[in-house]
Amino acid sequence: MTPEEQDLIRRRQRSRALVVALLLGALVLLIFGISIAKIQLGMQH
């Protein structure tokens, strides 16, 4: 494999890893937000 091909593969892997990291972060924030909302609803009763 040529260095150019290796560089292209690394760039694709890096961009894929970034997308996965962003999705994981969004999921964590969503779960956190839902948890906070449930806690606040529970305190009202």
N, C-alpha and C positions, 0 to 999 in steps of 0.2 A: 504494500500500500504506500502511496506517495505521501509526503508530508502535507500536501494540500488536501488530500482526502481525509487524513487523520485530523487536520484542523477543522474541516467541515463537520466531521462526526462529533468532535468535541463541542463545537458551537451548537449543534443540534441537541446534544445531551444537556448542555448548560441551559439552553432555552426551555427544554422540557422540564428540567429540574426546577427552574424558576416558576413555571406554570404550576407544577405540583405543589411547590412551597406556598404560592399565593392562594391556591385552592384550600390547602390545609389550614392556612391562617384564617381564611374567610370562614371555614367550618368552625374553627375554635371560637372566633368572635360571635358567630351565630349561636352556638351552644351557650356561650357566656351570657349573651344578651337574653336568651330565653330563660336561663337560670335566674338572672336578676329580676326579670319580669315576674316569674313565678314566686320568687321570694317576696316581692313587693305586694303581689296579690294576696299572698298568704297572710301578710301582716295587717291587711285591711279588715280581715274578719275576726 
